[in-house]
Structure formats: structure tokens, C-alpha cells
């Protein structure tokens, strides 16, 4: 995630979008995004222009939010692969 943020910082528009998303997550908690998986509390935020997605997980017991990654939206197949990868990652948190 740190490498992704460093790359995004070079593009001011993407940096501004991600900053707004992180502020919204901080204020609204899990209600900031769309619920993708209710068992592991995986959420998604997205924009159409530029086509970005940000994935995060909410931990109810500790009231913490873990931001996993963001990516450019490309196609539904890639999104399913990313969600599968994040489900696997989230089991270890």
C-alpha cells in the first residue's frame, strides 16, 4: 500500500481523491463504502472518472479499519481476482 500511495502522490488528482476517501472513512467508518463481503466485513469505494477502487476492512471488535489497496478499474474479472486475494489477506488480520 505504501508503494501505491507514493506513486499516487505524483498525480495530484488521484492524491486528492484518495485523501478525500481516507477522510470519509475516518468520519463515517464502514458506512463510507459499499459492503462486498459481510462475513469478513470487506468494503469498497469507487469513482468513475478516474476509474479507481479502494478496498478496506472493518474490524468490529477493535473498531479499526484496514486499508488494503486501491486500483484502477479495468474489468469485472480483475475485480473478482482482487476481491479473492483480499479475502485471503483479511483472514490473517
NORUR-V968635 format. One record per residue. N is the residue number from 1. RES is the residue in three letters. SS is DSSP state (alpha for helix, beta for strand, coil for the rest). PHI is phi in whole degrees, -180 to 180 (* if undefined). BURIAL is # if it has 16 or more other C-alpha atoms within 10 Angstrom, else .. Layout:
n res ss phi burial
N RES SS PHI BURIAL
N RES SS PHI BURIAL
This chain:
n res ss phi burial
1 UNK coil * .
2 UNK alpha -64 .
3 UNK alpha -62 .
4 UNK alpha -64 .
5 UNK alpha -67 .
6 UNK alpha -65 .
7 UNK alpha -67 .
8 UNK alpha -69 #
9 UNK coil -64 .
10 UNK coil -72 .
11 UNK coil -101 .
12 UNK alpha -62 .
13 UNK alpha -66 .
14 UNK alpha -66 #
15 UNK alpha -60 #
16 UNK alpha -65 .
17 UNK alpha -63 #
18 UNK alpha -65 #
19 UNK alpha -61 .
20 UNK alpha -64 .
21 UNK alpha -61 #
22 UNK alpha -64 #
23 UNK alpha -64 .
24 UNK alpha -65 .
25 UNK alpha -62 #
26 UNK alpha -64 .
27 UNK alpha -80 .
28 UNK alpha -96 .
29 UNK alpha 66 #
30 UNK alpha -68 #
31 UNK alpha -76 .
32 UNK alpha -71 #
33 UNK coil -124 #
34 UNK beta -93 .
35 UNK beta -74 #
36 UNK beta -100 .
37 UNK beta -143 .
38 UNK coil -76 .
39 UNK coil -72 .
40 UNK coil -110 .
41 UNK coil 58 #
42 UNK beta -96 #
43 UNK beta -122 #
44 UNK beta -139 #
45 UNK beta -122 #
46 UNK beta -149 #
47 UNK beta -130 .
48 UNK coil -90 .
49 UNK coil -138 .
50 UNK coil -73 .
51 UNK coil -76 .
52 UNK beta -121 #
53 UNK beta -132 #
54 UNK beta -126 #
55 UNK beta -113 #
56 UNK beta -148 #
57 UNK beta -124 #
58 UNK beta -108 #
59 UNK beta -104 .
60 UNK coil -64 .
61 UNK coil -68 .
62 UNK coil -102 .
63 UNK coil 58 .
64 UNK beta -112 .
65 UNK beta -121 #
66 UNK beta -112 .
67 UNK beta -89 #
68 UNK beta -88 .
69 UNK beta -168 #
70 UNK beta -131 #
71 UNK beta -151 .
72 UNK beta -78 .
73 UNK coil -70 #
74 UNK coil -125 .
75 UNK coil -152 .
76 UNK alpha -60 .
77 UNK alpha -65 .
78 UNK alpha -65 .
79 UNK alpha -63 .
80 UNK alpha -63 .
81 UNK alpha -64 .
82 UNK alpha -64 #
83 UNK alpha -63 #
84 UNK alpha -61 .
85 UNK alpha -64 .
86 UNK alpha -70 #
87 UNK alpha -61 #
88 UNK alpha -65 .
89 UNK alpha -62 .
90 UNK alpha -69 #
91 UNK coil -68 .
92 UNK coil -92 .
93 UNK coil -102 .
